[in-house]
Structures are given as structure tokens and as C-alpha cells.
Amino acid sequence: MKNPFLTELCFYLRNAYPPFVRQIFPCPIKDYIPVFISHKVSPIDFEKKLFFLKENGYKTCKVSELYSFVSGKCILSGTTVCLTFDDVHESFYSVAYPLLKKYGFTATAFITPMFIGSKYWISWPQIQELAKTDTVEFQSHTLEHKRIFVSDRIVANFTEGLFKNELWLDRPTVIINGKETKDIPNDFPLYEMDSRMSDKPRYFSRGVWETKKEQSDAILFDLKESKRILEEKTQKPILHLAYPWGIGSNLSVKLCKDAGYLSNFWGPTHGIPYNKVGSDPYKLIRLKDDYIFRLPGKGRISLGSVFLKKFIRRTTAKQKGKDIY
């Protein structure tokens, strides 16, 4: 497993982040729109972020509005940012939504239909309630947030506690008795793995790999089925998709177009530091919400402070065996 802290540090060192993250004295943001990712949120921390944005005159937009902006179809006046949430944890309903309303902000939640209603997750009635408001927009985060084996090299045997995510998002989907599951028995062999949306074909076992057609069919089904379910449940068009772990591929982009999506959201991407008018809508980038405090304005903190807080949070979570966001 890649260390997320080291991955972010690598992105910084290779100048994958926008100027306001890297510069000591950044200019006001005028020509591009930063997009921030949140997952599970706490009341105190999330309100601090919203207060910072409000105090410094920032406005928010949904991803549908961001798409119109980069496509040159609308102008977003003032200094605008886009707040997004992945998965979506129950705290989006109980914490994030009330605070967004309090500060007059909007957000987009990228959700994974197959897990809705499970423990820790937002429920369908809650989604349907929020979908009727002007505050929240729901879009796709794929059908299952699936991670698959992509190599015949065994990297570990499964034990409880090996994967920390309480929503089971980091667990691979394995095949047992002909059925796909994330409920993995102890000592089950784990091979090298990657996102289902990557360009790597799936490895089954005993030297058997999926064919290119099987790979395309599986990804296309995932994309279409997520879209179908979300449109049925929310009664709203689902036209935008965020890749789990920020990992996509040329194949997934092609299939997203075939499935009817208008844009794709990734993580930090080398050579694409921000989203501006004329940006490829299928290569829109997002940053972790820690970097909100690097935006120009009163109360801005140093990059060293951002990285130190990240390191402490993740180290503490790992030591306690908790989920790491």
C-alpha cells in the first residue's frame, strides 16, 4: 500500500499543486477554480474551514457549475471554490449539510450506490431529502469503489486489521465460490491490486486474467449501473464522476463518455495544476480539503503546518487502528 502522506509530498515536490498551495505570497485566485475533497468530517474542523472561506469572501459552486465554467458556458464571478465529498459517510448528513446551510455554501457529494445504507454510510432517505435542496448535488463515485487484483504476485495474506477503512473501501473485491465479495477470510492470498478504473486487467487466480473485452464490459457496467441507480433514487441527472483514489485511465475516460458522463474528477495530476476555462472536462483535478487553509486570505497557514497536521493525524489514526482520511 502506498503511503498517502508520501504520495502528497511527492505531488508537491513535482509541482502538481496549484500556485496558492506552493507560493508563500500567492496572488488572488481569479482564472481557475480549486476543487477540494472531504470524506468523514468533524463539526469543529469542518466549521473552521467554512469560516475561513466565508471570512475571506469565497463563494462555492457545484461540479455541474464547474463543468459549465471550464466549458466556457458560464462565468463564475468573484473568488470561487468547489467543495466535494467522496463515499459518503453519515457525517455528511449530520455535520456537513447543516454547516453548509449555516454558511450559505453548496457542495457536491460523489456517492457509491452499492454501499448506501450500510453501517457508517448515509441512507437513501437522507440522500433523497438532500437532493431536493439547493445546497447539495449528488454525482457518481462508481458503483462499488472496487479494487481488484492486477498481478499474479502475492503481497500478503489477509488478516483482520490489515485494512483500516471502516467503510471497507480499501479492501479488494475477491472471488470466493464464484461470487464477488469484500468479506475476506483469514489467510486468503492477496495479490498486487489497483482500482477497477485503472488500465490494468483483472487477475483472477492460477494464471487466469480477464480479456480486454471482459475488462471493458466490467468497467462500462459499473459506470452505467451507478448512473442508473443514482438517477432513479435522486430523480436528477447524473453526469459527473469522481474516480476512487483519484485513479482513472484512458480506457475509463472513453467508457465514461460512452456511459453519458460529461466530466471526470481525478486527484492531483502532474502537468494539470488547476481547472480553468478550456480545461479537459475529463481531466479535472481535486485537492485534499487541508489545503483550504492555503488559499489567499486572513488566517492562512504555512505549508509546513499543513503537512505537520496531516502527519500527526495519520500517524495517530494508524497507531489507534482507526480509519485514515
Contacts in CASP RR format, 6 or more apart in sequence:
PFRMAT RR
TARGET T0000
AUTHOR 0000-0000-0000
METHOD contacts of the structure
MODEL  1
MKNPFLTELCFYLRNAYPPFVRQIFPCPIKDYIPVFISHKVSPIDFEKKL
FFLKENGYKTCKVSELYSFVSGKCILSGTTVCLTFDDVHESFYSVAYPLL
KKYGFTATAFITPMFIGSKYWISWPQIQELAKTDTVEFQSHTLEHKRIFV
SDRIVANFTEGLFKNELWLDRPTVIINGKETKDIPNDFPLYEMDSRMSDK
PRYFSRGVWETKKEQSDAILFDLKESKRILEEKTQKPILHLAYPWGIGSN
LSVKLCKDAGYLSNFWGPTHGIPYNKVGSDPYKLIRLKDDYIFRLPGKGR
ISLGSVFLKKFIRRTTAKQKGKDIY
1 170 0 8 1.000
4 314 0 8 1.000
4 324 0 8 1.000
5 307 0 8 1.000
5 310 0 8 1.000
5 311 0 8 1.000
5 314 0 8 1.000
8 268 0 8 1.000
8 288 0 8 1.000
8 307 0 8 1.000
8 310 0 8 1.000
9 307 0 8 1.000
11 17 0 8 1.000
11 268 0 8 1.000
11 270 0 8 1.000
12 21 0 8 1.000
12 22 0 8 1.000
12 303 0 8 1.000
14 270 0 8 1.000
15 22 0 8 1.000
15 270 0 8 1.000
15 271 0 8 1.000
15 273 0 8 1.000
16 268 0 8 1.000
16 269 0 8 1.000
16 270 0 8 1.000
16 271 0 8 1.000
16 272 0 8 1.000
16 273 0 8 1.000
17 268 0 8 1.000
17 273 0 8 1.000
17 287 0 8 1.000
17 291 0 8 1.000
18 32 0 8 1.000
18 34 0 8 1.000
18 273 0 8 1.000
18 274 0 8 1.000
18 287 0 8 1.000
19 26 0 8 1.000
19 27 0 8 1.000
19 273 0 8 1.000
19 274 0 8 1.000
20 26 0 8 1.000
20 29 0 8 1.000
20 34 0 8 1.000
20 294 0 8 1.000
20 295 0 8 1.000
20 296 0 8 1.000
21 287 0 8 1.000
21 291 0 8 1.000
21 294 0 8 1.000
21 303 0 8 1.000
22 303 0 8 1.000
26 294 0 8 1.000
26 296 0 8 1.000
27 296 0 8 1.000
28 79 0 8 1.000
28 296 0 8 1.000
29 79 0 8 1.000
29 295 0 8 1.000
29 296 0 8 1.000
30 78 0 8 1.000
30 79 0 8 1.000
31 276 0 8 1.000
31 277 0 8 1.000
32 274 0 8 1.000
32 275 0 8 1.000
32 276 0 8 1.000
33 61 0 8 1.000
33 66 0 8 1.000
33 69 0 8 1.000
33 76 0 8 1.000
33 80 0 8 1.000
33 81 0 8 1.000
33 82 0 8 1.000
33 274 0 8 1.000
33 275 0 8 1.000
33 276 0 8 1.000
34 81 0 8 1.000
34 82 0 8 1.000
34 274 0 8 1.000
34 275 0 8 1.000
34 287 0 8 1.000
34 291 0 8 1.000
34 295 0 8 1.000
35 63 0 8 1.000
35 66 0 8 1.000
35 81 0 8 1.000
35 82 0 8 1.000
35 84 0 8 1.000
35 265 0 8 1.000
35 275 0 8 1.000
35 284 0 8 1.000
35 285 0 8 1.000
35 286 0 8 1.000
35 287 0 8 1.000
36 81 0 8 1.000
36 82 0 8 1.000
36 83 0 8 1.000
36 84 0 8 1.000
36 286 0 8 1.000
36 287 0 8 1.000
36 288 0 8 1.000
36 289 0 8 1.000
36 291 0 8 1.000
36 292 0 8 1.000
37 84 0 8 1.000
37 85 0 8 1.000
37 86 0 8 1.000
37 267 0 8 1.000
37 286 0 8 1.000
37 287 0 8 1.000
37 288 0 8 1.000
37 289 0 8 1.000
38 46 0 8 1.000
38 83 0 8 1.000
38 84 0 8 1.000
38 85 0 8 1.000
38 86 0 8 1.000
38 96 0 8 1.000
38 289 0 8 1.000
39 85 0 8 1.000
39 86 0 8 1.000
39 87 0 8 1.000
39 89 0 8 1.000
39 325 0 8 1.000
40 89 0 8 1.000
40 91 0 8 1.000
40 323 0 8 1.000
40 325 0 8 1.000
41 85 0 8 1.000
41 89 0 8 1.000
41 91 0 8 1.000
41 92 0 8 1.000
41 95 0 8 1.000
41 96 0 8 1.000
42 91 0 8 1.000
42 95 0 8 1.000
43 95 0 8 1.000
43 99 0 8 1.000
46 95 0 8 1.000
46 96 0 8 1.000
46 99 0 8 1.000
47 99 0 8 1.000
49 289 0 8 1.000
49 292 0 8 1.000
49 293 0 8 1.000
50 99 0 8 1.000
50 100 0 8 1.000
50 102 0 8 1.000
50 103 0 8 1.000
50 105 0 8 1.000
51 103 0 8 1.000
52 292 0 8 1.000
52 293 0 8 1.000
52 295 0 8 1.000
52 299 0 8 1.000
53 60 0 8 1.000
53 81 0 8 1.000
53 103 0 8 1.000
53 105 0 8 1.000
53 292 0 8 1.000
53 295 0 8 1.000
54 103 0 8 1.000
54 105 0 8 1.000
55 298 0 8 1.000
55 299 0 8 1.000
56 79 0 8 1.000
56 295 0 8 1.000
56 296 0 8 1.000
56 297 0 8 1.000
56 298 0 8 1.000
56 299 0 8 1.000
57 79 0 8 1.000
58 79 0 8 1.000
58 80 0 8 1.000
58 81 0 8 1.000
58 295 0 8 1.000
59 76 0 8 1.000
59 77 0 8 1.000
59 78 0 8 1.000
59 79 0 8 1.000
59 80 0 8 1.000
59 81 0 8 1.000
60 80 0 8 1.000
60 81 0 8 1.000
60 82 0 8 1.000
60 83 0 8 1.000
60 105 0 8 1.000
60 106 0 8 1.000
60 107 0 8 1.000
61 69 0 8 1.000
61 76 0 8 1.000
61 80 0 8 1.000
61 81 0 8 1.000
61 82 0 8 1.000
61 106 0 8 1.000
62 82 0 8 1.000
62 106 0 8 1.000
62 107 0 8 1.000
62 108 0 8 1.000
62 137 0 8 1.000
63 82 0 8 1.000
63 84 0 8 1.000
63 108 0 8 1.000
63 137 0 8 1.000
63 139 0 8 1.000
63 240 0 8 1.000
63 263 0 8 1.000
63 265 0 8 1.000
64 108 0 8 1.000
64 137 0 8 1.000
64 239 0 8 1.000
64 240 0 8 1.000
65 74 0 8 1.000
65 76 0 8 1.000
65 82 0 8 1.000
66 82 0 8 1.000
66 263 0 8 1.000
66 275 0 8 1.000
66 284 0 8 1.000
67 239 0 8 1.000
67 240 0 8 1.000
67 262 0 8 1.000
67 263 0 8 1.000
67 281 0 8 1.000
68 74 0 8 1.000
69 75 0 8 1.000
69 76 0 8 1.000
69 275 0 8 1.000
69 277 0 8 1.000
70 275 0 8 1.000
70 276 0 8 1.000
70 277 0 8 1.000
70 278 0 8 1.000
70 279 0 8 1.000
70 281 0 8 1.000
70 284 0 8 1.000
71 278 0 8 1.000
71 281 0 8 1.000
72 277 0 8 1.000
72 278 0 8 1.000
81 292 0 8 1.000
81 295 0 8 1.000
82 108 0 8 1.000
83 100 0 8 1.000
83 105 0 8 1.000
83 106 0 8 1.000
83 107 0 8 1.000
83 108 0 8 1.000
83 289 0 8 1.000
84 107 0 8 1.000
84 108 0 8 1.000
84 109 0 8 1.000
84 110 0 8 1.000
84 242 0 8 1.000
84 265 0 8 1.000
84 286 0 8 1.000
85 92 0 8 1.000
85 96 0 8 1.000
85 107 0 8 1.000
85 108 0 8 1.000
85 109 0 8 1.000
85 110 0 8 1.000
86 109 0 8 1.000
86 110 0 8 1.000
86 141 0 8 1.000
86 242 0 8 1.000
86 244 0 8 1.000
87 110 0 8 1.000
87 111 0 8 1.000
87 112 0 8 1.000
87 115 0 8 1.000
87 121 0 8 1.000
87 141 0 8 1.000
87 145 0 8 1.000
87 167 0 8 1.000
87 169 0 8 1.000
88 109 0 8 1.000
88 110 0 8 1.000
88 111 0 8 1.000
88 121 0 8 1.000
88 122 0 8 1.000
89 120 0 8 1.000
89 121 0 8 1.000
89 122 0 8 1.000
89 167 0 8 1.000
90 120 0 8 1.000
90 121 0 8 1.000
90 122 0 8 1.000
92 109 0 8 1.000
92 122 0 8 1.000
93 122 0 8 1.000
93 123 0 8 1.000
93 126 0 8 1.000
93 130 0 8 1.000
96 107 0 8 1.000
97 130 0 8 1.000
97 135 0 8 1.000
97 136 0 8 1.000
100 106 0 8 1.000
100 107 0 8 1.000
100 135 0 8 1.000
100 136 0 8 1.000
101 135 0 8 1.000
104 135 0 8 1.000
105 135 0 8 1.000
106 134 0 8 1.000
106 135 0 8 1.000
106 136 0 8 1.000
106 137 0 8 1.000
107 135 0 8 1.000
107 136 0 8 1.000
107 137 0 8 1.000
108 136 0 8 1.000
108 137 0 8 1.000
108 138 0 8 1.000
108 139 0 8 1.000
108 240 0 8 1.000
109 122 0 8 1.000
109 130 0 8 1.000
109 136 0 8 1.000
109 137 0 8 1.000
109 138 0 8 1.000
109 139 0 8 1.000
110 138 0 8 1.000
110 139 0 8 1.000
110 140 0 8 1.000
110 141 0 8 1.000
110 241 0 8 1.000
110 242 0 8 1.000
110 265 0 8 1.000
111 122 0 8 1.000
111 127 0 8 1.000
111 138 0 8 1.000
111 139 0 8 1.000
111 140 0 8 1.000
111 141 0 8 1.000
111 230 0 8 1.000
112 141 0 8 1.000
112 142 0 8 1.000
112 143 0 8 1.000
112 144 0 8 1.000
112 145 0 8 1.000
112 169 0 8 1.000
112 226 0 8 1.000
112 244 0 8 1.000
113 143 0 8 1.000
113 225 0 8 1.000
113 226 0 8 1.000
113 229 0 8 1.000
113 230 0 8 1.000
113 233 0 8 1.000
114 143 0 8 1.000
114 144 0 8 1.000
114 145 0 8 1.000
115 121 0 8 1.000
115 144 0 8 1.000
115 145 0 8 1.000
115 167 0 8 1.000
115 168 0 8 1.000
116 122 0 8 1.000
116 123 0 8 1.000
116 124 0 8 1.000
116 127 0 8 1.000
117 123 0 8 1.000
117 124 0 8 1.000
118 167 0 8 1.000
120 166 0 8 1.000
120 167 0 8 1.000
121 167 0 8 1.000
124 233 0 8 1.000
127 138 0 8 1.000
127 233 0 8 1.000
127 234 0 8 1.000
128 233 0 8 1.000
128 234 0 8 1.000
130 136 0 8 1.000
130 138 0 8 1.000
131 138 0 8 1.000
131 233 0 8 1.000
131 234 0 8 1.000
131 235 0 8 1.000
131 236 0 8 1.000
137 236 0 8 1.000
138 230 0 8 1.000
138 234 0 8 1.000
138 236 0 8 1.000
138 238 0 8 1.000
139 230 0 8 1.000
139 238 0 8 1.000
139 239 0 8 1.000
139 240 0 8 1.000
139 241 0 8 1.000
139 242 0 8 1.000
140 223 0 8 1.000
140 226 0 8 1.000
140 227 0 8 1.000
140 230 0 8 1.000
140 238 0 8 1.000
140 240 0 8 1.000
140 241 0 8 1.000
140 242 0 8 1.000
140 261 0 8 1.000
141 226 0 8 1.000
141 241 0 8 1.000
141 242 0 8 1.000
141 244 0 8 1.000
142 196 0 8 1.000
142 197 0 8 1.000
142 222 0 8 1.000
142 223 0 8 1.000
142 226 0 8 1.000
142 241 0 8 1.000
142 243 0 8 1.000
142 244 0 8 1.000
143 221 0 8 1.000
143 222 0 8 1.000
143 223 0 8 1.000
143 225 0 8 1.000
143 226 0 8 1.000
143 229 0 8 1.000
144 173 0 8 1.000
144 196 0 8 1.000
144 222 0 8 1.000
145 169 0 8 1.000
145 244 0 8 1.000
146 173 0 8 1.000
146 195 0 8 1.000
146 196 0 8 1.000
146 222 0 8 1.000
146 244 0 8 1.000
147 170 0 8 1.000
147 171 0 8 1.000
147 172 0 8 1.000
147 173 0 8 1.000
147 193 0 8 1.000
147 194 0 8 1.000
147 195 0 8 1.000
147 196 0 8 1.000
147 244 0 8 1.000
148 172 0 8 1.000
148 173 0 8 1.000
148 193 0 8 1.000
148 194 0 8 1.000
148 195 0 8 1.000
148 196 0 8 1.000
148 202 0 8 1.000
148 203 0 8 1.000
149 172 0 8 1.000
149 174 0 8 1.000
149 190 0 8 1.000
149 191 0 8 1.000
149 192 0 8 1.000
149 193 0 8 1.000
149 202 0 8 1.000
149 203 0 8 1.000
149 204 0 8 1.000
150 191 0 8 1.000
150 192 0 8 1.000
150 193 0 8 1.000
150 194 0 8 1.000
150 198 0 8 1.000
150 200 0 8 1.000
150 201 0 8 1.000
150 202 0 8 1.000
150 203 0 8 1.000
151 191 0 8 1.000
151 192 0 8 1.000
151 193 0 8 1.000
151 203 0 8 1.000
152 191 0 8 1.000
152 203 0 8 1.000
152 207 0 8 1.000
153 191 0 8 1.000
153 192 0 8 1.000
154 189 0 8 1.000
154 190 0 8 1.000
154 191 0 8 1.000
155 190 0 8 1.000
155 191 0 8 1.000
155 192 0 8 1.000
156 162 0 8 1.000
156 190 0 8 1.000
157 186 0 8 1.000
157 187 0 8 1.000
157 188 0 8 1.000
157 189 0 8 1.000
157 190 0 8 1.000
158 184 0 8 1.000
158 185 0 8 1.000
158 186 0 8 1.000
158 187 0 8 1.000
158 188 0 8 1.000
158 189 0 8 1.000
158 190 0 8 1.000
159 186 0 8 1.000
159 187 0 8 1.000
160 186 0 8 1.000
161 321 0 8 1.000
163 170 0 8 1.000
163 171 0 8 1.000
164 170 0 8 1.000
164 317 0 8 1.000
164 318 0 8 1.000
164 321 0 8 1.000
164 322 0 8 1.000
164 323 0 8 1.000
164 324 0 8 1.000
165 171 0 8 1.000
165 323 0 8 1.000
165 324 0 8 1.000
166 322 0 8 1.000
166 323 0 8 1.000
167 323 0 8 1.000
168 182 0 8 1.000
169 244 0 8 1.000
171 182 0 8 1.000
171 184 0 8 1.000
172 182 0 8 1.000
172 184 0 8 1.000
172 190 0 8 1.000
172 193 0 8 1.000
173 180 0 8 1.000
173 181 0 8 1.000
173 182 0 8 1.000
173 196 0 8 1.000
174 180 0 8 1.000
174 181 0 8 1.000
174 182 0 8 1.000
174 184 0 8 1.000
174 188 0 8 1.000
175 181 0 8 1.000
175 204 0 8 1.000
175 205 0 8 1.000
176 184 0 8 1.000
176 185 0 8 1.000
176 188 0 8 1.000
191 203 0 8 1.000
194 200 0 8 1.000
194 247 0 8 1.000
195 243 0 8 1.000
195 244 0 8 1.000
195 245 0 8 1.000
195 246 0 8 1.000
195 247 0 8 1.000
195 248 0 8 1.000
196 202 0 8 1.000
196 218 0 8 1.000
196 219 0 8 1.000
196 222 0 8 1.000
197 219 0 8 1.000
197 243 0 8 1.000
197 244 0 8 1.000
197 247 0 8 1.000
197 248 0 8 1.000
197 249 0 8 1.000
197 252 0 8 1.000
198 247 0 8 1.000
198 248 0 8 1.000
198 249 0 8 1.000
198 252 0 8 1.000
199 248 0 8 1.000
199 249 0 8 1.000
199 250 0 8 1.000
199 251 0 8 1.000
199 252 0 8 1.000
201 209 0 8 1.000
201 210 0 8 1.000
201 211 0 8 1.000
201 212 0 8 1.000
201 214 0 8 1.000
201 215 0 8 1.000
202 209 0 8 1.000
202 210 0 8 1.000
202 214 0 8 1.000
202 215 0 8 1.000
202 218 0 8 1.000
203 209 0 8 1.000
204 210 0 8 1.000
210 218 0 8 1.000
215 251 0 8 1.000
216 251 0 8 1.000
216 255 0 8 1.000
219 251 0 8 1.000
219 252 0 8 1.000
219 255 0 8 1.000
220 255 0 8 1.000
220 258 0 8 1.000
220 259 0 8 1.000
223 241 0 8 1.000
223 252 0 8 1.000
223 255 0 8 1.000
223 256 0 8 1.000
223 259 0 8 1.000
223 261 0 8 1.000
224 259 0 8 1.000
226 238 0 8 1.000
226 241 0 8 1.000
227 238 0 8 1.000
227 259 0 8 1.000
227 260 0 8 1.000
227 261 0 8 1.000
230 238 0 8 1.000
231 237 0 8 1.000
231 238 0 8 1.000
238 261 0 8 1.000
239 260 0 8 1.000
239 261 0 8 1.000
239 262 0 8 1.000
239 263 0 8 1.000
240 261 0 8 1.000
240 262 0 8 1.000
240 263 0 8 1.000
240 264 0 8 1.000
240 265 0 8 1.000
241 256 0 8 1.000
241 261 0 8 1.000
241 263 0 8 1.000
241 264 0 8 1.000
241 265 0 8 1.000
242 264 0 8 1.000
242 265 0 8 1.000
242 286 0 8 1.000
243 252 0 8 1.000
243 264 0 8 1.000
243 265 0 8 1.000
243 266 0 8 1.000
243 267 0 8 1.000
246 265 0 8 1.000
246 266 0 8 1.000
246 267 0 8 1.000
246 286 0 8 1.000
247 266 0 8 1.000
248 264 0 8 1.000
248 266 0 8 1.000
252 264 0 8 1.000
253 264 0 8 1.000
253 282 0 8 1.000
253 283 0 8 1.000
256 264 0 8 1.000
256 282 0 8 1.000
257 282 0 8 1.000
262 281 0 8 1.000
263 281 0 8 1.000
263 282 0 8 1.000
263 284 0 8 1.000
264 281 0 8 1.000
264 282 0 8 1.000
264 283 0 8 1.000
264 284 0 8 1.000
265 284 0 8 1.000
265 285 0 8 1.000
265 286 0 8 1.000
266 283 0 8 1.000
266 284 0 8 1.000
266 285 0 8 1.000
266 286 0 8 1.000
267 285 0 8 1.000
267 286 0 8 1.000
267 287 0 8 1.000
268 285 0 8 1.000
268 286 0 8 1.000
268 287 0 8 1.000
269 283 0 8 1.000
269 285 0 8 1.000
272 279 0 8 1.000
272 283 0 8 1.000
272 285 0 8 1.000
273 285 0 8 1.000
274 285 0 8 1.000
275 284 0 8 1.000
275 285 0 8 1.000
288 310 0 8 1.000
290 306 0 8 1.000
290 309 0 8 1.000
290 310 0 8 1.000
291 306 0 8 1.000
293 299 0 8 1.000
293 300 0 8 1.000
293 301 0 8 1.000
293 305 0 8 1.000
293 306 0 8 1.000
294 300 0 8 1.000
294 301 0 8 1.000
294 303 0 8 1.000
294 306 0 8 1.000
313 324 0 8 1.000
314 324 0 8 1.000
317 323 0 8 1.000
317 324 0 8 1.000
318 324 0 8 1.000
END
